[in-house]
Structures are given as C-alpha cells and as structure tokens.
Amino acid sequence: MRYLIEVGALKFGEFTLSSGKKSNVYIDIKHACTYPHVLKTISEIMSKIVKSLDFDKIACIELGGVPLAVALSLRVEKPLVIFRKEKKGYGIEDDCIGDVKSGERFVVVEDVTTTGRSALSVVRRVEERGGKVVAVLTVVDREEGAKEKIKNLIPILKMDEILEGLRRI
C-alpha cells in the first residue's frame, strides 16, 4: 500500500468512477503501474495467488488490465488475451487480441473493481468463445458490489484495508 502513496496513485477529491459512481477517493492503478517497482510488486503478489489455480491463459480488458496481464504473463509464462472495450472498424475488426479456444481456463486480471461491470464483460466474452474463467484477480476491490456479482473475485487489496492503512499513517 505504501507504494500507492509514494507514486501518487492514491488521490483525494471529487471523482466520477467508470461505473458512474461518485467517490472522494481515487485509486489510480494505471498510474501506479507506470513505475516498474510497483508493477513488479503487484505481479509478484499475483503470481503467488495464481500458483494454486489451474489455468491456461490470462485475460484482461484495455487499458488498466494490460500492464498487469503482461507482467503476470511474463512471470508465470502463460499466454494472454486482451479484450478491447469495443470492436475496431479497421484491421481484423475484432474485440479480442489473442486466442480463446474451447475448454481453456482463464484468470481475468483487473486493476480496480467497483461494480464489476468491466471484469464481467471479459468473463462473458471468454465464455462466449468457449473458455472458462476460474478466477477474477483485481488489484483493488472498492467493495461496492463487485464481490456480490463475481463469485470468484480475488482482490489483492480492499478499499477498507487501504482506508484503514491511511488512518494508521
């Protein structure tokens, strides 16, 4: 948690989250991942968590999940799939970079979950292509509904833990 503070990833003010919810605390994992020591630490923690899971590939959605998925992929030596937020109107015109084969097992990686909408979109698209999601791994769960919607959600940090840690500083 101290890394988030050190690199300015923990912000206070008035913010609108991607879920549309308002918050006075913003946790910018995208920004934190621009610092190699933070990304390395997060990927080390993630690799320890997924060590006990039986999976074939990693999946994420652009943008926040990409550095996390790449770092984890390099650490555990498993391929990854990146989903775009929407299909492109050029090139191969797909919403997916990488392959999902029927029966493959996935760990979905997310930077921050609030309601779980973004992570659930990845789960749905993996399943539509015949894959199975064994876990959704998030760096921070804001504890605003994602856990109730995603039964296999594994957070590294929870919002309550972050706020409690700040109270101790």
C-alpha positions, 0 to 999 in steps of 0.5 A: 500500500505504501507504494500507492502513496509514494507514486501518487496513485492514491488521490483525494477529491471529487471523482466520477468512477467508470461505473458512474459512481461518485467517490472522494477517493481515487485509486489510480492503478494505471498510474501506479503501474507506470513505475516498474517497482510497483508493477513488479510488486503487484505481479509478484503478489499475483503470481503467488495467488495464481500458483494454486489455480489451474489455468491456461491463459490470462485475460484482461480488458484495455487499458488498466488490465494490460500492464498487469496481464503482461507482467503476470504473463511474463512471470508465470509464462502463460499466454494472454488475451486482451479484450478491447472495450469495443470492436475496431472498424479497421484491421481484423475488426475484432474485440479480442487480441489473442486466442480463446479456444474451447475448454481453456481456463482463464484468470481475468486480471483487473486493476480496480473493481467497483461494480464489476461491470468491466471484469464481467464483460471479459468473463462473458466474452471468454465464455462466449468463445468457449473458455472458462474463467476460474478466477477474477484477480483485481488489484483493488476491490472498492467493495461496492458490489463487485464481490456480490456479482463475481463469485470468484473475485480475488482482490489483492487489496480492499478499499477498507484495508487501504482506508484503514492503512491511511488512518494508521499513517 
